[in-house]
Amino acid sequence: MYPRCYDPRMRHAEFNDPRLVAVYDAECPWSRDDDFFLSVVNETPAARVLDLGCGTGRLALGISAAGNSVTGVDSAEASLAAARVKPGADHVTWIVGTSPYLPDA
Ligand SMILES: C[S@@+](CC[C@H](N)C(=O)[O-])C[C@H]1O[C@@H](n2cnc3c(N)ncnc32)[C@H](O)[C@@H]1O
């Protein structure tokens, strides 16, 4: 079941296909870009972080594991399903949707 904001015609619909999600995960491991984003977050101790378009959660989980409070949001339910079963996923708040679905504050 998708929230009202989900439109299967949207661009990036491949991120809602479980087979392609698995391919994406295999081809996109942690990279130097992620090192950079994590270093920026680490400038603020115990930061609260929103990862909008978090996909399968690679960066959200890495930032969470570093001791930060993370919310991961993505419109593709299949990508979030992959994120939710990864180690450490219980420490991240996952939301299926787009920016209008974000909680206050
Ligand atoms: C290129 S992937 C990047 C995923 C992740 N940030 C990463 O680095 O692996 C782009 C992601 O943005 C999501 N996305 C696209 N439009 C979105 C929107 N309007 N709101 C939330 N997520 C969106 C897609 O479902 C996809 O998971």
The ligand as an SDF file (V2000), in Angstrom:
LIG
                    3D

 27 29  0  0  0  0  0  0  0  0999 V2000
   19.6830    7.6540   -7.0360 C   0  0  0  0  0  0  0  0  0  0  0  0
   18.6880    6.9840   -5.6950 S   0  0  0  0  0  0  0  0  0  0  0  0
   19.7550    7.3910   -4.3320 C   0  0  0  0  0  0  0  0  0  0  0  0
   19.4090    6.6250   -3.0740 C   0  0  0  0  0  0  0  0  0  0  0  0
   20.3140    6.9040   -1.8700 C   0  0  0  0  0  0  0  0  0  0  0  0
   20.2760    8.3220   -1.4950 N   0  0  0  0  0  0  0  0  0  0  0  0
   21.7390    6.4750   -2.1300 C   0  0  0  0  0  0  0  0  0  0  0  0
   22.6340    7.3060   -2.1140 O   0  0  0  0  0  0  0  0  0  0  0  0
   21.9450    5.2810   -2.3700 O   0  0  0  0  0  0  0  0  0  0  0  0
   17.3750    8.2230   -5.6010 C   0  0  0  0  0  0  0  0  0  0  0  0
   16.3020    7.8670   -4.5920 C   0  0  0  0  0  0  0  0  0  0  0  0
   15.3950    8.9700   -4.4710 O   0  0  0  0  0  0  0  0  0  0  0  0
   14.0770    8.4530   -4.3460 C   0  0  0  0  0  0  0  0  0  0  0  0
   13.1320    9.5140   -4.7440 N   0  0  0  0  0  0  0  0  0  0  0  0
   12.8930   10.0070   -5.9870 C   0  0  0  0  0  0  0  0  0  0  0  0
   11.9820   11.0090   -5.9270 N   0  0  0  0  0  0  0  0  0  0  0  0
   11.6500   11.1400   -4.6070 C   0  0  0  0  0  0  0  0  0  0  0  0
   10.7770   12.0230   -3.9070 C   0  0  0  0  0  0  0  0  0  0  0  0
   10.0630   12.9670   -4.5470 N   0  0  0  0  0  0  0  0  0  0  0  0
   10.6910   11.9020   -2.5550 N   0  0  0  0  0  0  0  0  0  0  0  0
   11.4090   10.9530   -1.8930 C   0  0  0  0  0  0  0  0  0  0  0  0
   12.2730   10.1030   -2.5020 N   0  0  0  0  0  0  0  0  0  0  0  0
   12.3840   10.2030   -3.8530 C   0  0  0  0  0  0  0  0  0  0  0  0
   14.0640    7.2340   -5.2320 C   0  0  0  0  0  0  0  0  0  0  0  0
   13.0350    6.3310   -4.8780 O   0  0  0  0  0  0  0  0  0  0  0  0
   15.4580    6.6730   -4.9750 C   0  0  0  0  0  0  0  0  0  0  0  0
   15.4550    5.7310   -3.9130 O   0  0  0  0  0  0  0  0  0  0  0  0
  1  2  1  0
  2  3  1  0
  2 10  1  0
  3  4  1  0
  4  5  1  0
  5  6  1  0
  5  7  1  0
  7  8  2  0
  7  9  1  0
 10 11  1  0
 11 12  1  0
 11 26  1  0
 12 13  1  0
 13 14  1  0
 13 24  1  0
 14 15  1  0
 14 23  1  0
 15 16  2  0
 16 17  1  0
 17 18  1  0
 17 23  2  0
 18 19  1  0
 18 20  2  0
 20 21  1  0
 21 22  2  0
 22 23  1  0
 24 25  1  0
 24 26  1  0
 26 27  1  0
M  CHG  2   2   1   9  -1
M  END
$$$$
